[in-house]
Amino acid sequence: MGLVRAFIQQAAVTSFPNTSAVTEPAITTTSAVILTAKPAGNRRGFTIENDGTVPIVIAYAATVSSTARTVRLEINDYYEDTLNWQGAVSALSIGGAGSANVTELTIV
């Protein structure tokens, strides 16, 4: 019961997202930033859905490669940030032009 109470107390002082931005960036075989860095604490999370026709890789960094990555998303895969990452997120496609549906949750 103590754990539940601690969670409720923490939720009471945490700011929740009040705005979102949905984008559909073109993803190529060259590394590119798909989410820019935010001021500390402004971003509350993001999701990325690979809605293209080739796999993509993403990284919690300004650059990504097929081997230095955070996660690889196959076609129709979905990724949800659970770390409240505030830095840049980059992506590239594996084997051709790709696309992703990106939703960023922020506090304004």
N, C-alpha and C positions, 0 to 999 in steps of 0.2 A: 504493500500500500504506500510506503514511503516513496518509492520510485514514481508511482503515478502522481503523487502530490508534487514532487519536485518538477516533473514535466509540466504540470498545469501551471505552477508558479513561473516557470521559465517562459511558457507560451504567453503569459499575461504581459510580460515586458518586451517581447520580441515584436518588431514591426513586420507586418505581412506585406507582400507585394500589392501595389495599387495600380500598376500599369504593366502592359505587355507589348511586345513588338514581335510580329511574325514576319519573317523574311524567307525568301527562296533564292539563296545565292547560287550562282553557277559555280560548280566545282570542277577544276581542271587537274591535269597531272602536275601542275606547279603549285607548291604550297602557297596558301593565301589566308589571311585573317578573315574569319567569318563573324567573330564577335570581338569588338575592341575591349580593352581594359576599362574597368569602371572605377570610380572613386570608391575607396574602402567602404564596404557595407551597402553600396547602392544596389548591386545585383543580388537577387534572392534565388536565382537558379535559372536553368535553361534546359531545353530539350532539343534533340536533333533526330529527325527521321530521315533515313536515306530513301527518298522516293524516286531516285534515279534508276539507271539500268546497269550500273557498275558499282562494285564495292568502293567505299570511301574510308579514309582514316582521319581521325581527329586527334589533336593534342592540346593540352593545357599549356600552350606556349605560343610564341609569335611565329614559329615555323614547325613544320611536321615533315616526316619522311615515312616511307613504307616500313621502315624498321624502328625509328624513334617516334613512337606514337603513344597516345593514351589508350585508344580503343579503335578497333576496326569494325565498321558497320557493313554488313552484307546488304544486298537489296532488300528493302522493306524493314530493316532493323531499326530500332529505336533506342536512343540513349538519353538518360535523364541525369543531370548533375545533382548530386546530393551533398556536395562539399561547399556550396556557396562561393565558388571560385570567382575571384574579382579580376583576374588577369585576362590576357588575350586568349582566344581559342582559334586554332587554325585547322584547315582541312585540305586534303587533296584526294583526287580520285585515282583508282587503280585501273589502268587500261582503257581510258577514254573519258569523254565528257560526262560529268555527273551532276546531280543536284540534290539538295537537301531542304527540308522544311525545318526552319529554326525558330523557336519561340524563346524569347528572353523575358524573364520576370524581373521587374525593378521597383524601387521605391523612389518616388519623385519628391 
